[in-house]
């Protein structure tokens, strides 16, 4: 078994908090995962100051990649892509491009991170557009992988098919499921439901050879009906933000109710162990780290507001993706499907030819 370390490049300057989160998370992660080496992209003096503050005296787990610019959360994509060519984002992605790193992670501007990653790394053969995928906790105790979550607002049926391929490859690589079930998000389970793009996508999925469950509805996300749910980026982003908002509302309301009076405080104290277990199960920080699929490299996007615990979850996703060879899995899945579809077309053409030229 190879002892070669897993190398992860981090955009240390990105996110709402930046260095106090990204460097601290990498430092703590490196203490528990000795096979992981970090390339810290950003302002060297700022990174070194943060490391000193953490009491870090060991420099064997990291290398600093100097970057003179920072992509701000409000920067337009064209500014990030064309004007800030020495940003910590660009330097982190370039490390993957040049094979100095196996994966890269950022909590910065999502649009800029996607644009820079796509520009530098390019897309895989057979993939027109990258997609953002993440895991959403479900009532079965696991998680439902969903994509796209905002990278592509307008999609064709072919794009949705590609998302399904990439989502299946992600679940196989990270969770070891050889044939994950795929669901197509719709307004009903019936075949006749949905707009034309969704209907066409369903037909393509039925012919794809993937383990297509069929149409699923919004409540199936949290039920855990299927392993992967596919939709366009507009719908996916709205769903994700709605789920996150609902979780925050429930947490806030429960907290307020248990502080309402002395009896409620006593009940809250008795219920604390149960509430803590519930909180841990639905804590979205555990699932932080969305994969940007379809690129010639492993790219992970963390929430901009991530704390140290949440950013470590994103680092864990990057490490697992490398460890399980997500890139090769995705490429292999695309090639297998392409061959299956070509074989199906040839078979259909031969069948059509047999019918048009019957034996006399």
Rosetta blueprint (number, residue, H / E / L):
1 X L
2 X L
3 X L
4 X L
5 X L
6 X E
7 X E
8 X E
9 X E
10 X E
11 X E
12 X L
13 X L
14 X L
15 X L
16 X L
17 X L
18 X L
19 X H
20 X H
21 X H
22 X H
23 X H
24 X H
25 X H
26 X H
27 X H
28 X H
29 X H
30 X H
31 X H
32 X H
33 X L
34 X L
35 X L
36 X E
37 X E
38 X E
39 X E
40 X E
41 X E
42 X E
43 X L
44 X H
45 X H
46 X H
47 X H
48 X H
49 X H
50 X H
51 X H
52 X H
53 X H
54 X L
55 X L
56 X L
57 X L
58 X L
59 X L
60 X L
61 X L
62 X E
63 X E
64 X E
65 X E
66 X E
67 X L
68 X L
69 X E
70 X L
71 X L
72 X L
73 X L
74 X L
75 X L
76 X L
77 X H
78 X H
79 X H
80 X H
81 X H
82 X H
83 X H
84 X L
85 X L
86 X L
87 X E
88 X H
89 X H
90 X H
91 X H
92 X H
93 X H
94 X H
95 X H
96 X H
97 X H
98 X L
99 X L
100 X L
101 X L
102 X L
103 X E
104 X E
105 X E
106 X E
107 X L
108 X L
109 X L
110 X H
111 X H
112 X H
113 X H
114 X H
115 X H
116 X H
117 X H
118 X H
119 X H
120 X H
121 X H
122 X L
123 X E
124 X L
125 X L
126 X L
127 X L
128 X L
129 X L
130 X L
131 X E
132 X E
133 X E
134 X E
135 X E
136 X E
137 X E
138 X L
139 X L
140 X L
141 X L
142 X L
143 X E
144 X E
145 X E
146 X E
147 X E
148 X L
149 X L
150 X L
151 X L
152 X L
153 X L
154 X L
155 X L
156 X L
157 X H
158 X H
159 X H
160 X H
161 X H
162 X H
163 X H
164 X H
165 X H
166 X H
167 X H
168 X H
169 X H
170 X H
171 X H
172 X H
173 X H
174 X H
175 X H
176 X L
177 X L
178 X L
179 X L
180 X L
181 X L
182 X E
183 X E
184 X E
185 X E
186 X L
187 X L
188 X L
189 X L
190 X L
191 X L
192 X L
193 X L
194 X L
195 X L
196 X H
197 X H
198 X H
199 X H
200 X H
201 X H
202 X H
203 X H
204 X H
205 X H
206 X H
207 X H
208 X L
209 X L
210 X L
211 X L
212 X E
213 X E
214 X E
215 X E
216 X E
217 X L
218 X L
219 X L
220 X H
221 X H
222 X H
223 X H
224 X L
225 X L
226 X L
227 X L
228 X E
229 X E
230 X E
231 X L
232 X L
233 X H
234 X H
235 X H
236 X H
237 X H
238 X H
239 X H
240 X H
241 X H
242 X H
243 X H
244 X H
245 X H
246 X H
247 X H
248 X H
249 X H
250 X H
251 X H
252 X H
253 X H
254 X H
255 X H
256 X H
257 X H
258 X H
259 X L
260 X L
261 X L
262 X H
263 X H
264 X H
265 X H
266 X H
267 X H
268 X H
269 X H
270 X H
271 X H
272 X H
273 X H
274 X H
275 X H
276 X H
277 X H
278 X H
279 X H
280 X H
281 X H
282 X H
283 X L
284 X H
285 X H
286 X H
287 X H
288 X L
289 X L
290 X E
291 X E
292 X E
293 X E
294 X L
295 X E
296 X L
297 X L
298 X E
299 X E
300 X E
301 X E
302 X L
303 X L
304 X L
305 X L
306 X L
307 X L
308 X H
309 X H
310 X H
311 X H
312 X H
313 X H
314 X H
315 X H
316 X H
317 X H
318 X H
319 X H
320 X H
321 X H
322 X H
323 X H
324 X L
325 X L
326 X H
327 X H
328 X H
329 X H
330 X H
331 X H
332 X H
333 X H
334 X H
335 X H
336 X H
337 X H
338 X H
339 X H
340 X H
341 X H
342 X H
343 X H
344 X H
345 X H
346 X H
347 X H
348 X H
349 X H
350 X H
351 X H
352 X H
353 X H
354 X H
355 X H
356 X H
357 X L
358 X L
359 X L
360 X L
